[in-house]
Amino acid sequence: MASRRRTRLRPVKLVTVAGRFIEDGTAIDVSETGCRIRRFGTGRVPGRLAVYDEADNSFRLALVIWSRGPEIGVRFVGTPRAGTRADVHRLTGRFYAVTG
């Protein structure tokens, strides 16, 4: 079983695979293979998305495996990718920009 690390208030942003902001969340029970995310929004989330981890400035492609109320479970696919300056500015600036 993959080792898990409990995290407190580890901020993440849910992003489409095309890089568009979906909503903010908090990662809980993070492992190498996935994590549980408490969502702050109530909209629909696509089955395939990217999770931007603000703490280590990385993107992970992920598949939504389960959903219960405000929480989702995701399985990471592929390796993490560092956020570029443009990514960070677009997602963490004063206002979220939707491009494309």
N, C-alpha and C positions, 0 to 999 in steps of 0.2 A: 504494500500500500504506500502511496506517495506521502511523504511527510508534509504536514500542514503547519502553517504558522498563523496563529491568531493575530489579527491586526486590529488596531483601534483607529477609527476615522481615517482610513487610507482612501483618499479621494480618487475617484475614477470618473471618466467621461465615456459614455457609450456613443459610438460613432459609426456611421454606415461604412461599408467597405470602400465607398467612394470618398470618404473623409468628411461627411456632413455630420454636424453635431445632432445627437438625438436627445440626450438628457444626462444629468449628473447622477452620481451614485456613490456608494461606499463599498469597497471590497472587504469581504469577510471570509475567513477560512481559506486563505490563498495557498495553493500548492503549485507544483511545477506543471500540472496537467489542467488546472482550472481553478475556479473560485465561485463563491456565492456572492452576489451583489445585491445590496439593498438599493432599490431605485427610488429616486426622488420624484419622478414623473409618473403619469398614469396612462400615457399613450401606448400604442402598439410598438413592440420591439421586433425587428426582423430576426429570423432564425439564424442568420449569419451576420456578424458585426465585428467591429474592432473595439477593444477596451484600451483606453488611454490611461495609463497609470501616472498620475501627476507626481507621485513621490520619486519615481525613477525615470520619468520622461520617456516612457516606452509605450509602443503600440503592440497589442497581441490580437491577431485574428482569432475569433472564437465562434463556437456554435452554441446556441441556447439549448440546453438539455432539458431543463424543467423551469416552470414558473409557478409561484404560489404567492398570491397577493402582491406586495411590493418587492418581493425577492425573486431573483432568477439564478439559476445555476448554469455556468458556462464551462465548456471544455475548450482549452486552447488548442489551436492548430497552427503548426509552423513555429518559427522562432520569433522572439521579440525584435522589434525594429525601433531604433531611437527616433524620437520626434525631431523634426527639423525646426529651425527657427520660425519658418512660416506656419508650420503645424501648431506650434506652441502659441504663437501670437493669435492665430485664428481661434483656438480653443480656450485660451485662458485670458484673452483680452477683456476689456471692459464690457464689450458686447460680443456675442457669438455671431460670427459671420457665416452665412450660408453661401458658398460659392458654387459656380458651375452652372 
